[in-house]
Amino acid sequence: MPTNDSPSPLNPPVNRVPSTAALLVALGATLALVLLGRFPTHARWAADLSNAAHSPAFALVTLILLALVRRIPSRRRHVLEDYALAIAGALTLGIAIELAQLVTGRDASLDDLLRDALGAFAATGFCAAFDPGVLALARPQAARAWGLTVGVASLLLVVAPLIVTAGAYLQRSRRFPELVDFSSPVSTYFLGVYSSVTAVRGKLPTEMQRAGQPGVGLHARLTGDHGWALALWEPPPDWRGYDRVNVEVANPTKEQLAFRLRVRDGSADGDRRRGVLGTIEVPPETRTTATLDLPRPQTGDGNLPVDLSDVRALVIVRSAANRAHEFYVVRILLE
């Protein structure tokens, strides 16, 4: 006959180590890290890693809450109620963290709350798959299978964006001095789109396709007459030893295409004349590769200095001479 301490759905095993006080300290420290922790860099990988960190942090929060819930004196509570309470508690704390971030000058984010939920489900899924109390249910194999399924699915959803991030950085490094080839699925990872323009990858018009050359480009559509910009952030920063930047571009319209190209370095000076390489003009219904010289010596338009050892972005900006309402950027490389 099972004793009062035998695992069952109504009597899950209780682990008294570590102490309740230690669990509360760990809970507070984890929440403080989520609220206040930041990487000392503004790189995209740091932002992605910081966002993804919500999931393991709230996996730990959920496990701590599960341990605390099981220490509440109630011998008639079902084992699955413990899991439900732990998940509910974790999501409540997640909402509180997002609201608290508004006070610290950071933005509240539904995406972060979703990552919190994925962490909670991953933790409880894997825990339930091996929990003696869950395995004592009427259909233990089904419970274990569900736990593993939820755990693995949640983990994959957490890891997938980090795989894309790693792939984008690896491609950036391996292809340099090619800065971008928009035929690649991860080519838009470092792209910034600003003001009255939209940009998505798409096939070039049939008449602009060329055998043996990329047939996919970044399709930019101007949505107004105001200023706009397309920025390729975080290229490999050291451009010393290169003389020119080549931009392969297609103009499918019947109007003249014109835009300026600018190199942005790590200087805190926000003067938009800094690093202007010149204007690229493309005749109607033409696909071509335009070339602009990098500044020599390291000065830009208006004799403003440009540090080619610390390049932060290559920016395509509006030119007053432009008449085209759309264009394709196919590839950009240094020579």
C-alpha positions in Angstrom: 0.0 0.0 0.0 1.4 3.4 -0.9 2.4 5.6 2.0 1.4 9.3 2.5 4.7 10.2 0.9 4.2 8.1 -2.3 4.0 10.2 -5.5 0.5 10.6 -6.9 -1.5 13.3 -8.8 -2.8 14.4 -5.4 0.5 14.1 -3.5 3.5 15.1 -5.7 6.9 14.8 -4.2 8.2 17.8 -2.3 11.9 18.7 -2.4 12.8 20.8 0.6 16.3 21.8 -0.8 17.1 24.6 -1.4 15.3 26.6 1.3 12.3 28.8 0.6 14.4 31.8 1.4 17.0 30.8 -1.1 14.3 30.3 -3.8 12.9 33.8 -3.1 16.4 35.3 -3.4 17.0 33.5 -6.7 13.6 34.6 -8.0 14.3 38.3 -7.1 17.7 38.2 -8.6 16.4 36.7 -11.9 13.7 39.3 -12.2 16.2 42.1 -11.4 18.5 40.8 -14.1 15.7 40.8 -16.7 14.6 44.3 -15.7 18.0 46.0 -15.4 20.5 43.8 -17.4 21.9 45.2 -20.6 24.7 44.3 -23.0 27.3 47.1 -23.3 26.9 47.4 -27.1 24.2 48.4 -29.5 25.0 45.6 -32.0 22.0 43.6 -33.4 23.3 40.3 -32.0 23.3 41.9 -28.5 19.7 43.0 -28.9 18.6 39.6 -30.2 20.5 37.8 -27.5 19.0 40.1 -24.9 15.5 39.4 -26.2 16.0 35.7 -26.3 17.3 35.8 -22.7 13.8 36.4 -21.5 13.0 32.8 -22.2 15.6 31.0 -20.1 15.1 33.6 -17.4 11.4 32.9 -17.2 12.0 29.2 -17.5 14.0 29.6 -14.2 11.3 31.8 -12.7 8.6 29.2 -13.5 10.6 26.4 -12.0 11.2 28.5 -8.8 7.5 29.3 -8.6 6.7 25.6 -9.1 8.9 24.7 -6.2 7.4 27.4 -4.1 3.8 26.4 -5.0 4.5 22.8 -3.9 5.4 24.1 -0.5 2.0 25.6 0.1 0.2 23.3 2.6 -2.6 21.7 0.5 -2.7 17.9 0.3 -5.6 17.8 -2.1 -4.2 20.0 -4.9 -3.8 18.1 -8.2 -0.2 18.0 -9.6 -1.3 19.8 -12.8 -2.7 22.6 -10.7 0.8 23.3 -9.5 2.0 23.7 -13.1 -0.9 25.9 -13.9 -0.2 28.2 -10.9 3.5 28.3 -11.7 2.8 29.4 -15.3 0.2 31.9 -14.3 2.5 33.4 -11.7 5.4 33.6 -14.2 3.2 35.4 -16.8 1.9 37.8 -14.2 5.5 38.6 -13.2 6.3 39.0 -16.9 3.6 41.6 -17.3 4.8 43.4 -14.2 8.4 43.5 -15.6 7.2 44.9 -18.9 5.2 47.6 -17.1 8.2 48.3 -14.8 10.4 48.8 -17.9 8.4 51.9 -18.8 9.6 53.4 -15.6 13.3 52.6 -16.4 13.1 54.2 -19.8 12.8 51.0 -21.8 9.8 50.0 -23.9 7.2 47.4 -22.9 7.0 44.6 -25.5 4.4 42.0 -26.3 7.2 40.1 -28.0 9.1 39.9 -24.7 6.0 38.6 -23.0 5.7 36.0 -25.6 9.3 35.0 -25.0 8.5 34.8 -21.3 5.6 32.4 -22.1 7.8 30.2 -24.2 10.3 30.0 -21.4 7.6 29.0 -19.0 6.1 26.4 -21.3 9.5 25.0 -22.1 10.4 24.6 -18.4 7.1 23.1 -17.4 7.0 20.8 -20.5 10.4 19.3 -19.8 9.8 19.1 -16.1 6.4 17.4 -16.5 8.0 14.8 -18.8 10.1 13.5 -15.8 8.1 14.5 -12.8 7.1 11.4 -10.7 3.8 13.1 -9.8 2.9 13.6 -13.4 4.0 10.1 -14.4 1.7 8.8 -11.6 -1.3 10.0 -13.6 -3.7 7.5 -15.3 -1.9 7.9 -18.6 1.7 8.6 -17.8 3.1 8.0 -21.3 0.7 10.4 -22.9 1.5 13.0 -20.2 5.2 12.5 -20.8 4.8 12.8 -24.6 2.8 16.0 -24.2 5.4 17.4 -21.9 8.3 16.7 -24.3 6.3 18.0 -27.3 5.5 21.3 -25.5 9.1 21.6 -24.2 10.8 20.9 -27.6 8.4 23.1 -29.6 8.9 26.0 -27.2 12.6 25.6 -27.2 12.8 25.6 -31.0 10.7 28.8 -31.2 13.2 30.5 -28.8 16.3 29.3 -30.6 15.1 29.9 -34.2 15.7 33.7 -34.2 19.2 33.2 -32.8 20.0 30.8 -35.6 19.0 33.5 -38.1 21.2 36.0 -36.3 24.2 33.7 -36.3 23.6 32.9 -40.0 23.5 36.6 -40.9 26.7 37.4 -39.1 28.5 34.4 -40.6 27.4 35.3 -44.1 28.5 38.9 -43.6 32.0 37.8 -42.5 32.5 35.2 -45.2 31.4 37.3 -48.1 33.3 40.5 -47.4 34.2 42.7 -49.3 30.8 42.0 -50.7 28.6 44.0 -48.4 25.3 42.5 -49.4 23.7 40.3 -52.0 20.0 40.5 -51.8 19.4 37.1 -53.3 20.3 35.6 -49.9 17.4 34.9 -47.5 19.1 36.6 -44.6 20.3 39.6 -46.6 17.8 42.0 -45.0 18.9 41.2 -41.5 21.1 44.4 -41.2 18.7 46.5 -43.3 17.1 49.6 -41.8 14.2 51.3 -43.6 13.3 54.9 -42.7 10.6 57.4 -43.5 8.6 57.3 -46.8 9.9 54.1 -48.3 9.1 50.3 -48.1 11.6 47.6 -49.0 11.2 43.8 -49.4 13.1 41.2 -51.3 11.6 40.3 -54.7 12.3 39.0 -58.2 13.5 41.6 -60.7 11.2 42.2 -63.7 11.8 39.6 -66.5 13.3 42.1 -68.9 16.0 42.9 -66.2 17.0 39.3 -65.5 20.4 38.3 -66.7 21.8 34.8 -67.2 24.2 33.8 -64.5 23.5 36.9 -62.3 21.3 37.4 -59.3 17.6 37.7 -60.3 16.5 38.8 -56.8 16.9 42.3 -55.3 15.7 44.6 -52.6 12.6 46.1 -54.1 12.2 49.7 -52.7 9.0 51.6 -53.2 8.8 55.3 -52.4 5.6 56.1 -50.6 5.8 59.9 -50.6 7.8 62.9 -51.5 9.5 63.3 -48.2 13.0 62.2 -47.2 13.7 58.5 -47.0 16.7 56.3 -46.4 17.9 52.7 -46.6 20.7 51.8 -44.3 22.9 48.7 -44.3 24.0 48.6 -40.7 27.0 46.8 -39.1 29.1 45.9 -42.2 32.7 44.7 -41.4 34.0 48.0 -40.1 37.5 48.2 -41.6 37.4 49.5 -45.2 41.0 50.6 -45.4 42.6 49.2 -48.5 39.5 49.5 -50.6 39.0 52.3 -53.1 35.5 52.1 -54.5 32.0 50.9 -53.7 30.0 49.3 -56.4 26.2 49.3 -56.3 24.3 47.0 -58.7 20.9 48.6 -59.2 17.9 48.3 -61.5 15.4 51.0 -62.4 12.2 49.4 -63.9 10.4 52.7 -64.3 10.2 55.2 -67.2 11.7 58.0 -65.0 15.2 58.9 -64.0 16.4 57.3 -60.7 18.8 59.2 -58.5 19.9 58.7 -54.9 22.9 59.6 -52.8 25.3 57.2 -51.1 26.8 57.9 -47.7 29.2 56.2 -45.4 28.5 56.5 -41.8 31.4 56.0 -39.3 31.5 55.7 -35.5 31.8 59.5 -34.9 29.2 61.0 -32.7 28.8 63.9 -35.1 25.4 63.7 -36.6 26.2 66.1 -39.6 24.5 64.4 -42.6 27.2 65.8 -44.9 29.7 63.5 -43.4 30.8 60.7 -45.7 28.7 61.6 -48.7 30.3 59.7 -51.6 28.1 61.2 -54.4 25.0 60.7 -56.3 24.1 57.6 -58.4 21.9 58.2 -61.4 20.3 55.3 -63.4 18.4 55.9 -66.7 14.9 54.6 -67.1 14.4 50.8 -67.6 18.1 50.1 -66.9 20.0 47.7 -64.8 23.6 48.8 -64.2 26.5 48.7 -61.7 27.4 52.2 -60.5 30.7 53.0 -58.9 31.7 55.7 -56.4 35.1 56.3 -55.0 35.7 56.0 -51.3 37.1 59.3 -49.8 40.9 59.8 -50.2 42.3 61.1 -48.0 39.8 60.1 -45.3 37.5 63.1 -45.8 34.0 63.4 -47.0 31.9 66.1 -48.7 32.7 69.4 -47.1 36.0 68.2 -45.8 34.3 66.4 -42.9 36.5 63.5 -41.7 35.4 59.9 -42.3 37.1 57.1 -40.4 37.3 54.1 -42.8 38.6 51.9 -40.1 35.4 52.3 -38.1 32.5 52.1 -40.7 29.1 51.6 -39.1 26.7 51.8 -42.1 26.3 52.4 -45.8 23.2 54.6 -46.4 21.2 55.2 -49.5 19.3 58.5 -49.2 16.9 60.6 -51.2 18.2 62.8 -54.0 16.2 65.8 -55.1 16.9 64.8 -58.7 15.0 61.5 -58.3 11.8 61.0 -60.4 11.5 57.2 -60.1 9.0 55.8 -57.6 10.6 52.4 -57.2 13.9 50.6 -57.8 15.9 47.4 -57.0 19.2 47.1 -55.2 20.8 43.8 -56.3 24.2 43.8 -54.7 26.8 46.1 -53.1 30.5 45.3 -52.8 33.8 47.0 -52.2 36.8 47.1 -54.6 
